[in-house]
């Protein structure tokens, strides 16, 4: 599911946005899945159910790769490096395409940004 689909679902369901500025995520930010959402593997992707958000999210194969990486604390730069190697995509394209998706995960409280005292 792309970022636009996240936005459409959020608007349709009347979700409240959690204030997180786009500038708060950098390649050095460390993200990890929140403990609340439940995950189910489906053919070619993952579905994440969040009771707190009052919705579910369907992830395509690339989003599923990212979700899998976020099972453990992971630096955004490492996510970019891994995706770049697997899919032969340049850093600028990854930053443009993946950062809004990561921001959506944070805004919907599916993942959280670890502070310096929480980072591994």
Residue pairs with C-beta under 8 A, 6 or more apart in sequence:
1 57
1 58
1 59
1 60
1 63
2 60
2 101
3 100
3 101
3 104
6 57
6 101
6 104
6 108
7 104
9 15
9 55
9 57
10 17
10 55
10 108
13 54
13 55
15 53
15 54
15 55
15 108
17 107
18 106
18 107
18 108
18 109
20 103
20 106
20 107
20 113
22 99
22 103
24 106
24 113
25 76
25 99
25 102
25 103
25 106
25 113
26 76
27 75
27 76
27 77
27 80
28 75
28 76
28 77
29 75
29 76
29 113
30 73
30 74
30 75
30 76
30 113
30 114
30 118
30 119
30 120
31 70
31 73
31 74
31 76
31 79
31 102
31 105
31 106
31 111
31 112
31 113
31 114
32 70
32 71
32 72
32 73
32 74
32 111
32 112
32 114
33 67
33 70
33 71
33 110
33 111
34 109
34 110
34 111
34 112
36 50
36 51
36 52
36 109
37 48
37 49
37 50
37 110
38 48
38 49
38 50
39 46
39 47
39 48
39 49
39 67
40 46
40 47
40 49
42 58
44 60
44 61
44 64
45 58
45 59
45 60
45 61
45 63
45 64
46 58
46 59
46 63
46 64
46 67
47 56
47 57
47 58
47 59
48 56
48 57
48 59
48 67
48 110
49 56
50 56
50 57
50 108
50 109
50 110
52 109
53 108
53 109
53 110
57 108
57 110
59 66
59 67
62 83
62 87
63 101
65 82
65 83
65 86
66 79
66 83
66 98
66 101
66 102
69 78
69 79
69 82
70 105
70 111
73 114
73 118
73 119
73 120
76 99
76 102
79 98
79 102
80 91
80 94
80 95
80 98
83 89
83 94
83 98
84 90
84 91
84 94
102 111
105 111
106 112
106 113
